[in-house]
Amino acid sequence: MEYRQLPRGNEGEKFSVLGLGMGGIGKTPAEEIEAIVRKALDNGINFFDLCTAGASYAPIGRAIRGRRDRVFLQVHFGAVYDAEGEYGWCRDFDTIRETFLWELAELGTDYVDFGFLHCVDEEEDFEKLCEIGVLDYIQELKAQGIVRHIGFSSHTPRVANRILDTGLADMMMFSINPAYDFEKGDEYGVGSVGERFELFRRCEREGVGISVMKPFFAGQLLSAGQSPFGVALTHNQCLQYALDRPGVLTAVPGVQTMEHLDRLLQFLTAGDEEKDYSLIAGFTADTITGTCVYCNHCQPCPAGIDIGLVNKYYDLALAGDAIAANHYTKLSVNAEACLHCGHCKSRCPFSVRQEARMEEIAAYFRG
C-alpha cells in the first residue's frame, strides 16, 4: 500500500491511496460491514468516507475499535439520516448538529479527522451553510479538537475555488474520472477540461489534499456498452488515473459487499501494464491534445529527466508557486538535459511536444 501525506497535517497523517466510500453499504448486513472494514484495515486501507446510511455507523464503529488512532474518518455536515437510516440532504443547523453528535456516539469516538461541508455544488449551498452557522460550528469543533481538519465535497470547480479562497479547507472531495475530466460525463461532471485541471493544480499548489469520489463514473466506465467512450476501462485503470491527478491523496470508491472490496484490493498487486490508462488518449484527443497531465507514460527518459515532475513544477511556478520553483532548482536532472531524441514524443498518449516544452522550461528557469 502506498501512503500519501496530508500537506497541512502532522507526520502521522498519511492516507492509503486506496480508501473506501461507504455510501452504498447501508443495506449490507451489519456483520458483513464489520468484516469489510476489518479486512480493509488488515490490508492497509486507513481512509473512510462516511457519507453513508445511518445503520452502518455502529458496525463501522465496532470494526475500528482498538484501532481508532490508525483510521481517518471523513464525516459530512449536511448529510442526515431518517428513522429508517436512509440518507438525506439537509440545511437545518439543529438537525446537522444533532446528526453529528449521534455519529460520534455510534462510531464510539470523540473526534473525526475531517468535518466536511457536504455537497456544496452551488454558490447558494455555501452561502446557506455559512448563513445558518454550520461553517462557524465546524471551526468551533476544530478549535476544541473534535474536528481535526475542515474540508468540503463538491462537483463544481467554480464553487470549490470560492471555498478554497477562504483558506479554511485542508481537504476537498471531488469527482474525478476520465468521463468528467474530458467533458463526456453527466450533470456532475461540471467544468471544462482546463477548469478542472487547474482546480487540481491549485489544490496541490496550496497544500489542499483531494479525496476522489466517483472514480468509475458510477460503474459506467467499466462497461463498453455504458461508457461514453464506447470502450471499457478496468477498475485498476480508473483508480490509477484518479491517483495521478495533481493534489490527489486517496480514491474512495464505494463498496457494498466483500466481493467489491476484494476486487478493489487487486489494485495493490496489479502491475504497471494493468494500471496503464493511456488508451484514453484515443478518445480524448479533441479536448486534451497537447496538455501534459504528468502521467509519465513518456518514461523512461534516456537523459534521466522526470518529465512529469519537471512539467508540474513549471506549471506551478507559472502560477506563482515559489516553493515549486525552488524544488525545480534542486532537481539533479532538469529540462536542460533534454537530448531532443523524440523518445517522449513517441510514447506520450496526449501528443505533448515535450522537446519544445523542455526548451521553454529551461529558458524560463534560466531567467
Long-range contacts (C-beta under 8 A, 24 or more apart in sequence): 1-43, 1-44, 1-45, 1-268, 3-46, 4-209, 4-249, 4-250, 5-249, 6-149, 6-170, 6-171, 6-209, 6-249, 7-170, 7-207, 7-208, 7-209, 8-149, 8-170, 8-207, 8-208, 8-209, 9-149, 9-170, 13-72, 13-113, 15-46, 15-47, 15-72, 15-209, 15-211, 15-249, 15-250, 16-44, 16-45, 16-46, 16-47, 16-250, 17-243, 17-249, 17-250, 17-251, 18-44, 18-45, 18-239, 18-250, 18-251, 18-264, 18-265, 18-267, 18-268, 19-45, 19-46, 19-47, 19-48, 19-49, 19-211, 19-250, 19-251, 19-252, 20-45, 20-47, 20-48, 20-49, 20-252, 20-253, 20-254, 20-255, 20-261, 20-264, 21-49, 21-51, 21-213, 21-252, 21-253, 21-254, 21-255, 22-48, 22-49, 22-50, 22-51, 22-52, 22-56, 22-60, 22-254, 22-255, 23-49, 23-51, 23-52, 23-53, 23-87, 23-254, 24-254, 24-255, 24-256, 25-52, 25-53, 25-56, 25-254, 25-255, 25-256, 26-52, 26-53, 26-54, 26-55, 26-56, 26-85, 26-86, 26-87, 27-53, 27-256, 28-56, 28-256, 28-257, 30-55, 30-56, 30-58, 30-59, 31-59, 32-257, 32-258, 33-59, 33-60, 33-63, 34-59, 34-60, 34-62, 34-63, 35-63, 35-258, 36-63, 36-255, 36-257, 36-258, 36-261, 37-63, 37-64, 38-63, 39-258, 39-261, 40-261, 41-67, 41-70, 41-71, 43-265, 43-268, 44-268, 46-70, 46-71, 46-72, 47-72, 47-74, 47-211, 47-250, 47-252, 48-72, 48-73, 48-74, 48-252, 49-74, 49-173, 49-211, 49-213, 49-252, 50-74, 50-75, 50-76, 50-103, 50-107, 51-76, 51-79, 51-87, 51-118, 51-153, 52-87, 53-81, 53-85, 53-86, 53-87, 54-81, 54-82, 54-84, 54-85, 54-86, 54-87, 55-85, 56-85, 57-102, 57-103, 57-106, 57-107, 58-106, 58-107, 60-107, 61-106, 61-107, 61-108, 61-109, 62-108, 64-107, 64-108, 64-109, 65-108, 68-108, 68-109, 72-113, 72-114, 73-107, 73-109, 73-112, 73-113, 73-114, 74-112, 74-113, 74-114, 74-116, 74-151, 74-171, 74-173, 74-211, 74-252, 75-100, 75-103, 75-112, 75-114, 75-115, 75-116, 76-116, 76-117, 76-118, 76-119, 76-153, 77-115, 77-116, 77-117, 77-118, 77-129, 77-134, 77-137, 77-138, 78-117, 78-118, 78-119, 78-129, 78-134, 79-118, 79-119, 89-118, 89-119, 91-125, 91-128, 91-129, 91-132, 92-132, 93-132, 93-133, 93-134, 93-137, 96-134, 96-137, 97-137, 104-146, 110-146, 111-145, 111-146, 111-147, 111-148, 112-146, 112-147, 112-148, 113-148, 113-149, 114-147, 114-148, 114-149, 114-150, 114-151, 114-170, 114-171, 115-141, 115-142, 115-147, 115-149, 115-150, 115-151, 116-150, 116-151, 116-152, 116-153, 116-171, 116-173, 117-150, 117-151, 117-152, 117-153, 117-163, 118-152, 118-153, 119-153, 119-154, 120-152, 120-153, 120-154, 120-156, 120-159, 120-160, 120-163, 121-154, 121-155, 121-156, 121-159, 121-190, 122-156, 122-159, 123-158, 123-159, 123-162, 125-159, 126-159, 126-162, 126-163, 135-168, 139-168, 153-213, 155-188, 155-189, 155-190, 156-190, 156-191, 157-190, 157-191, 157-195, 157-196, 157-198, 157-199, 158-191, 158-195, 160-199, 161-199, 161-202, 164-202, 164-203, 164-206, 164-208, 169-208, 170-207, 170-208, 170-209, 171-208, 171-209, 171-210, 171-211, 171-249, 172-203, 172-208, 172-209, 172-210, 172-211, 173-210, 173-211, 173-212, 173-213, 173-252, 174-199, 174-200, 174-210, 174-211, 174-212, 174-213, 175-212, 175-213, 175-214, 176-200, 176-210, 176-212, 176-213, 176-214, 176-215, 176-241, 176-242, 176-245, 176-248, 176-251, 177-214, 177-215, 177-216, 177-217, 177-221, 177-238, 177-241, 177-242, 178-217, 178-221, 178-229, 178-233, 178-238, 178-241, 178-277, 178-280, 178-284, 179-217, 179-220, 179-221, 179-227, 179-228, 179-229, 180-214, 180-217, 181-245, 182-280, 182-284, 182-287, 182-288, 183-287, 184-228, 184-229, 184-284, 185-217, 185-228, 188-214, 193-287, 193-288, 193-291, 197-245, 197-246, 197-291, 197-293, 200-245, 200-246, 200-247, 200-248, 201-246, 201-247, 201-315, 201-316, 201-319, 202-247, 202-319, 203-246, 203-247, 204-246, 204-247, 204-312, 204-316, 205-316, 205-319, 205-321, 205-324, 208-247, 209-247, 209-248, 209-249, 209-250, 210-245, 210-247, 210-248, 210-249, 211-248, 211-249, 211-250, 211-251, 211-252, 212-242, 212-243, 212-245, 212-248, 212-250, 212-251, 212-252, 213-252, 215-239, 215-241, 215-242, 215-251, 215-253, 216-253, 229-280, 229-283, 230-283, 231-279, 231-282, 231-283, 233-277, 233-279, 233-280, 234-274, 235-263, 235-264, 235-266, 235-267, 236-266, 236-267, 236-270, 236-274, 236-275, 237-274, 237-275, 237-276, 237-277, 237-279, 238-277, 239-264, 239-267, 239-275, 240-267, 240-275, 240-276, 240-277, 241-277, 241-280, 244-293, 244-294, 244-295, 245-293, 246-294, 246-312, 278-349, 279-349, 280-349, 281-349, 281-350, 281-351, 284-350, 285-351, 288-350, 289-350, 289-351, 290-350, 290-351, 290-352, 290-353, 291-350, 291-352, 292-350, 292-352, 292-354, 292-357, 293-350, 295-349, 295-350, 297-347, 297-348, 297-349, 298-343, 298-344, 298-345, 298-347, 298-348, 298-352, 298-354, 299-347, 301-343, 301-344, 302-339, 302-341, 302-343, 303-333, 303-337, 303-338, 303-339, 303-341, 304-333, 304-337, 305-333, 305-334, 305-335, 305-337, 305-338, 305-358, 306-331, 306-333, 307-344, 307-354, 307-358, 310-334, 310-335, 310-358, 310-361, 311-354, 311-357, 311-361, 314-357, 314-360, 314-361, 314-364, 314-365, 317-364, 317-365, 318-364, 325-365, 328-365, 329-365, 334-361, 334-362, 334-365, 335-359, 335-361, 335-362, 335-365, 336-362, 338-362
